[in-house]
């Protein structure tokens, strides 16, 4: 009889201990959830991706190419406008991203070039988007100021300049990486880095970059080929945007 009573007491103690531990875990969860509620976006900067273009992004593409495009992915964030990846003619990738600007003026006067020999991320945390076959499109995961001067830093040997006017600047180059800064010494807001080749070696690729001032901001449009051996024809990106 005493043995049965002792066993029953042990079972009651174990059950009470389990219930107390469960309640303690619940309390800790509630405390931490409340403590980090205001900072949740720091740890979850990205929203779920979508697979259709907004009307404003779609309108950037001329009707002739719009019929031949397929949306790969639209990457959404709490901090910046979407980064959209579109497949063109089943051979080229077009990335679209709108940046807020802090001042108005001719597009060609808002650009500054410099060389970049190393990662200019400055220790910031970035959202890394891999919608393209050959590179990643990285945006800093924090609130940033509107850009007044686009500082373009790259390891490109030469930048071939195409159309340049008050609303459009079109560049063509081969590089491993480039960065877009808000000023000459600040941390890069945007990083583009090519994906590694065999044995982890760097693999420079041909890129066409177009700055388009429209709708109170500047759109960055980046065109690359799925196969680095067959880059996009010269003038194709400008034709995608301005063609009929």
Secondary structure as UniProt FT lines:
FT   HELIX           2..35
FT   HELIX           37..39
FT   HELIX           40..43
FT   HELIX           55..58
FT   TURN            59..60
FT   HELIX           63..66
FT   TURN            67..68
FT   STRAND          69..75
FT   STRAND          83..88
FT   TURN            89..91
FT   STRAND          92..101
FT   HELIX           107..109
FT   STRAND          111..115
FT   TURN            122..123
FT   STRAND          126..129
FT   STRAND          135..140
FT   STRAND          150..154
FT   STRAND          159..164
FT   STRAND          168..175
FT   STRAND          177..181
FT   STRAND          188..194
FT   HELIX           198..200
FT   STRAND          205..214
FT   TURN            215..216
FT   STRAND          217..225
FT   TURN            228..229
FT   TURN            234..235
FT   HELIX           236..242
//
